[in-house]
């Protein structure tokens, strides 16, 4: 176990923090591409036919989005391990809990990718069959659309586990001088954004009316917390290699 007394003697800690920054950058880039540049531009809420047409016309881009998600998930698992090693000197049990929440998120995200893959196969089998007169039926299109909508909800469920991981991580940030307290506050705000959006999605029957507001809240809070942490890790690494715990 790494304790606060000997953490200064670990030459790899700073490199590990920088590696976590690189992994975070991969997560942010891949996540924004897959979710923002691909799915959100193709999925039109309430319009199954338009959504199916977008996926068919951009099938290659859609596949790239799935691959980007896979890369993001792998990076998420690795960064969970990195943060566990960095923060276990503060509280090993809580650091492990944060890592488990992150792994739970990765598990849900991985299983959730089956849904867009099935949707793509469903509509591609007809839409790209090359057989004259064969096209996606209304039932196939509606089913594919529902699968994509379900994937969106699965994504939000995964973010609940991620939010829990961020909250535990923020607490650990508060308890050590390896990271400044203001970073912990930003992580709490990011976690709150994810939780509020998911709860609103489940609890509000008219969520779509306010979806833009909630989604903007998520983007602002997430970028404010996670992008800032990413840059901090890349530029600074950890604030102190002494690892002295705060009282």
BAZA-196675 format. One record per residue (C-alpha): residue in three letters; x, y, z; residue number from 0. Coordinates in steps of 0.1 Angstrom, whole numbers, plus 2048, in hexadecimal, padded with zeros to 3 digits. Example, Ala and Ser with C-alpha at 12.3 -4.5 7.8 and 13.67 -1.06 7.14 Angstrom:
2
   res     X     Y     Z     n
   ALA   87B   7D3   84E     0
   SER   889   7F5   847     1
END
This chain:
247
   res     X     Y     Z     n
   UNK   800   800   800     0
   UNK   80C   823   7F8     1
   UNK   80B   83A   816     2
   UNK   810   860   819     3
   UNK   832   85B   82A     4
   UNK   843   84A   80C     5
   UNK   82F   857   7EF     6
   UNK   84B   871   7E8     7
   UNK   862   854   7E0     8
   UNK   84D   848   7C3     9
   UNK   85C   856   7A4    10
   UNK   840   84A   78E    11
   UNK   824   85D   79F    12
   UNK   828   87C   78B    13
   UNK   82A   868   76A    14
   UNK   80B   855   775    15
   UNK   7F8   876   77A    16
   UNK   803   882   758    17
   UNK   7F8   860   749    18
   UNK   7D6   865   75A    19
   UNK   7D4   887   748    20
   UNK   7DB   877   726    21
   UNK   7C0   85D   72D    22
   UNK   7A8   878   737    23
   UNK   7AF   88A   717    24
   UNK   7A8   86A   703    25
   UNK   787   866   716    26
   UNK   77C   889   710    27
   UNK   785   889   6EB    28
   UNK   776   866   6E4    29
   UNK   757   86E   6F9    30
   UNK   750   88F   6E8    31
   UNK   755   87F   6C6    32
   UNK   73F   861   6CC    33
   UNK   723   872   6DE    34
   UNK   725   896   6D1    35
   UNK   732   893   6AD    36
   UNK   721   872   6A5    37
   UNK   702   867   6B8    38
   UNK   6F4   889   6C1    39
   UNK   6F6   894   69D    40
   UNK   6E6   874   690    41
   UNK   6CB   86E   6AB    42
   UNK   6AD   885   6A6    43
   UNK   695   881   6C3    44
   UNK   672   879   6B8    45
   UNK   67C   872   694    46
   UNK   685   84D   68E    47
   UNK   686   850   668    48
   UNK   69E   86D   668    49
   UNK   6B4   85C   682    50
   UNK   6B6   83C   66E    51
   UNK   6BE   84F   64E    52
   UNK   6DA   862   660    53
   UNK   6E9   841   66D    54
   UNK   6E7   831   64B    55
   UNK   6F7   84E   63A    56
   UNK   712   851   654    57
   UNK   717   82C   65C    58
   UNK   73D   82E   65C    59
   UNK   73D   84C   673    60
   UNK   724   83A   689    61
   UNK   73C   81C   68B    62
   UNK   759   834   693    63
   UNK   744   841   6B0    64
   UNK   740   81E   6BF    65
   UNK   766   819   6BB    66
   UNK   76C   83A   6CC    67
   UNK   756   82F   6E9    68
   UNK   76A   80F   6EC    69
   UNK   78B   823   6EE    70
   UNK   77B   83A   708    71
   UNK   770   81D   71E    72
   UNK   792   80D   71D    73
   UNK   7A1   82F   727    74
   UNK   787   832   743    75
   UNK   792   811   752    76
   UNK   7B6   81B   751    77
   UNK   7B1   83D   760    78
   UNK   79C   82D   77C    79
   UNK   7BB   818   785    80
   UNK   7D2   836   782    81
   UNK   7BD   84B   79A    82
   UNK   7BB   82D   7B2    83
   UNK   7E1   82B   7B4    84
   UNK   7E4   851   7B7    85
   UNK   7CA   855   7D2    86
   UNK   7CC   835   7E7    87
   UNK   7E5   846   7FE    88
   UNK   7C8   85D   809    89
   UNK   7AF   841   810    90
   UNK   7B4   820   7FE    91
   UNK   790   814   804    92
   UNK   780   834   7F6    93
   UNK   799   834   7D9    94
   UNK   78F   811   7D1    95
   UNK   76A   81A   7D3    96
   UNK   770   837   7BA    97
   UNK   781   81E   7A3    98
   UNK   765   805   7A6    99
   UNK   74B   820   79D   100
   UNK   760   828   77F   101
   UNK   762   804   775   102
   UNK   73D   800   779   103
   UNK   738   81E   761   104
   UNK   74F   80D   748   105
   UNK   73C   7ED   74B   106
   UNK   71B   7FD   744   107
   UNK   729   811   727   108
   UNK   738   7F2   718   109
   UNK   718   7DE   71A   110
   UNK   705   7FC   70E   111
   UNK   718   7FD   6ED   112
   UNK   706   7DE   6E3   113
   UNK   6E7   7F3   6DD   114
   UNK   6F4   80A   6C1   115
   UNK   706   7ED   6B2   116
   UNK   6E6   7D9   6AF   117
   UNK   6D3   7F7   6A2   118
   UNK   6EE   7FC   687   119
   UNK   6EC   7D7   67D   120
   UNK   6C6   7D8   67C   121
   UNK   6C3   7F5   664   122
   UNK   6E3   7ED   650   123
   UNK   6D6   7CA   648   124
   UNK   6BA   7DA   634   125
   UNK   6C6   7FD   62C   126
   UNK   6E8   7F2   61E   127
   UNK   6DE   7D0   610   128
   UNK   6E3   7DB   5ED   129
   UNK   6C3   7C9   5E3   130
   UNK   6AC   7DF   5CE   131
   UNK   68C   7E9   5DF   132
   UNK   699   7DD   601   133
   UNK   698   7F9   61B   134
   UNK   695   7FC   641   135
   UNK   671   7F5   64B   136
   UNK   65F   80C   664   137
   UNK   660   7F1   67F   138
   UNK   686   7EC   67A   139
   UNK   68B   812   67A   140
   UNK   676   817   69A   141
   UNK   689   7FA   6AC   142
   UNK   6AB   808   6A2   143
   UNK   6A0   82B   6AE   144
   UNK   694   81C   6CF   145
   UNK   6B5   80A   6D3   146
   UNK   6C8   82B   6CE   147
   UNK   6B2   83C   6E7   148
   UNK   6B7   820   700   149
   UNK   6DD   824   6FB   150
   UNK   6DA   849   704   151
   UNK   6C9   83F   725   152
   UNK   6E3   824   72B   153
   UNK   6FE   83F   727   154
   UNK   6ED   855   741   155
   UNK   6EA   837   759   156
   UNK   710   831   755   157
   UNK   716   855   75D   158
   UNK   705   851   77F   159
   UNK   721   838   789   160
   UNK   73B   851   77B   161
   UNK   72C   86D   78F   162
   UNK   72F   857   7AF   163
   UNK   753   851   7A6   164
   UNK   759   877   7A2   165
   UNK   74A   87E   7C3   166
   UNK   760   865   7D5   167
   UNK   77E   872   7C2   168
   UNK   775   896   7CB   169
   UNK   774   88C   7F0   170
   UNK   797   87D   7ED   171
   UNK   7A3   89C   7DB   172
   UNK   797   8B0   7FA   173
   UNK   7AB   899   811   174
   UNK   7CD   89C   800   175
   UNK   7E4   8B7   7F4   176
   UNK   7EB   8A4   7D4   177
   UNK   7D0   8B8   7C3   178
   UNK   7C2   8DB   7CB   179
   UNK   79F   8DD   7DC   180
   UNK   791   8F1   7BF   181
   UNK   795   8D3   7A8   182
   UNK   780   8BF   7C1   183
   UNK   764   8D9   7C0   184
   UNK   764   8D7   79A   185
   UNK   761   8B1   79B   186
   UNK   743   8B5   7B3   187
   UNK   732   8CD   79A   188
   UNK   739   8B5   77D   189
   UNK   72A   898   791   190
   UNK   70C   8AD   79A   191
   UNK   706   8B4   775   192
   UNK   706   890   76C   193
   UNK   6EF   886   789   194
   UNK   6D6   8A2   783   195
   UNK   6D3   89A   75E   196
   UNK   6CD   875   763   197
   UNK   6B4   87A   77F   198
   UNK   6A2   894   76A   199
   UNK   6A1   87B   74C   200
   UNK   690   861   762   201
   UNK   67A   877   777   202
   UNK   66D   891   75E   203
   UNK   654   885   745   204
   UNK   65A   8A5   731   205
   UNK   680   8A3   733   206
   UNK   684   8A8   70D   207
   UNK   675   8CB   711   208
   UNK   692   8D5   728   209
   UNK   6AC   8BD   719   210
   UNK   6C2   8D9   70B   211
   UNK   6C4   8E9   72D   212
   UNK   6CE   8C9   73F   213
   UNK   6E6   8BF   724   214
   UNK   6F7   8E1   724   215
   UNK   6FA   8DE   74A   216
   UNK   70B   8BD   745   217
   UNK   723   8C9   72B   218
   UNK   72D   8E9   73E   219
   UNK   731   8D7   760   220
   UNK   744   8B9   750   221
   UNK   75C   8CE   73C   222
   UNK   761   8E5   759   223
   UNK   76B   8C9   770   224
   UNK   779   8AD   75A   225
   UNK   78B   8C2   73F   226
   UNK   79A   8D7   75B   227
   UNK   7A6   8B8   76D   228
   UNK   7B4   8AA   74C   229
   UNK   7C8   8C9   745   230
   UNK   7D4   8CB   769   231
   UNK   7E1   8A7   768   232
   UNK   7F2   8AE   747   233
   UNK   803   8CE   751   234
   UNK   808   8CB   777   235
   UNK   803   8A6   77F   236
   UNK   7FF   8A6   7A4   237
   UNK   803   8C5   7BA   238
   UNK   81A   8B5   7D4   239
   UNK   82E   895   7D5   240
   UNK   82E   896   7FB   241
   UNK   80A   889   7FC   242
   UNK   804   898   81E   243
   UNK   7E0   893   828   244
   UNK   7CA   8AF   834   245
   UNK   7BB   8AD   856   246
END
